[in-house]
Amino acid sequence: MPQKDFTRFSLEHSGDPLLKYLHIVIKYAVKVLAVIMVMVILWGIADICWVIYKRLLDPPYFLLRMSDILATFGAAIAVLIAIEIFINVILYLHEDVIHVRLVLATALMAIARKVIVFDFKELQPHYIYATGFVVLALGITYWLISRNELE
């Protein structure tokens, strides 16, 4: 018995008019979400610039503390994650399929951001171990998906 490819299923081609209408509503909702993501990205970039500007003008002038640098890195990675989410939204608009590899890459970026801004003085060891396990699991999954796509 041949297997059906459910990853390419589209409601636009179903015979039910209600489902077609609801699919159109969802498409517009996703477009609104894309616009909101662009606004979040631009706001995040403006916020990073503003924070750096304010920190450089505080005494001692033109010097950033390590905490300022780490906060800036965290904010920059948050903007990159927002860009990845935007790309996920755009891909959904073009194809009614969730790109697992891109979602995994976004998750890896998010967990990497978390690790970068860790304050190891305040974290319990089990939290660090659990985060390491999540990074390892996501990394292995990403590797398996990537390897499968190459074959």
Secondary structure, 3 states (H helix, E strand, C coil): CCCCCHHHCCHHHCCCHHHHHHHHHHHHHHHHHHHHHHHHHHHHHHHHHHHHHHHHHCCCCCCCCHHHHHHHHHHHHHHHHHHHHHHHHHHHHHCCCCCHHHHHHHHHHHHHHHHHCCCCCCCCHHHHHHHHHHHHHHHHHHHHHHHHHHC
